[in-house]
Amino acid sequence: MMIARSMGKPVIGYRSDFRAPIGGINSWNHGMHFFALYPCDAFVFVPNLLIGNKDHITKCYETVSREIDGALKDAVNKRAKDPCMVEQTMNGYAMFLLEASDKLVDGVSDL
């Protein structure tokens, strides 16, 4: 996720699991660990559809698609307003790893 952020790509977290190993399902993070949540530009939570017919499943996927689309548009708009946002979220160690990776594969074709 941090690599995507460093490339300027919006990172959308999507949680569909109904289990809540970290906190409650109704909490601000819907039971998702902050480690995975922290680098996200936006977070979408739509519970799994455990039972239902074809129409229920279709509506569930349409809802997920709308939520992700909206989150992506919001993330892109935030980045357009603050182009420094990517660099501000990268810590020094992550930036070092990116720079080292660039040097390691510099000149190597067809990776």
Secondary structure as UniProt FT lines:
FT   HELIX           2..6
FT   TURN            7..8
FT   STRAND          12..15
FT   TURN            25..26
FT   TURN            28..31
FT   HELIX           34..37
FT   TURN            38..39
FT   STRAND          42..45
FT   HELIX           54..81
FT   TURN            83..84
FT   HELIX           85..89
FT   HELIX           92..105
FT   TURN            106..107
//
